[in-house]
Amino acid sequence: MTPATAHLLAPCLGHVFAVSAINAVRIDRRLTGTPLGGTRAPHLEALMRAA
């Protein structure tokens, strides 16, 4: 492997590890029944709650 190839491979591996960690959290929450996020709501729904 040339130094140029290794330089390009490092960020790619970082992204792979980050995505794997996020997916592990999602799988854990799905299996335990924990909701992913309670703060997600459409803008119209948020406006209706405020009124």
N, C-alpha and C positions, 0 to 999 in steps of 0.2 A: 504494500500500500504506500503510495507516495504521500508526502506531507500535504499536498494540495487536496488530495482525496480525504485524508484524515480531518483536515480543517473543515471540509464541507459535511462530513459525517457527524460531527459532534452536535451541531444544532438539531439535526434530524433525530438523533437519539434522544435528545432532551425533550423534543415534542412527543416522541413515542412514549416516554416515561410519564410525561404529564397527562397525556390522554388516557393512558392505562390507569393512572391513579384516579382520575375523574370517573372512569367507567367502573372501577372497583367500588367507589362510593355509591354510584347509582345502583349497581347490582345489590349491594348491601342494603340500601334503603328499600329497594323493591322487595327483597326477601323478608325483611323485618316489618314491612308495612308502614314505614315512616314516610310521610309525604315529602316530596322533593323541595317544595317551597310554598309557603302560604301567602307570600307577598305578591305573587303574580296575579294580576287582574287586568282586564281590558280597561282602556281609558274611560269609556262610557260607564262601566260598572263603578269605577272609582268616583266619578262625578256624581252618579246616582246615590252612592253612599254618603257623600259629603252634603247633599241637598236635604 
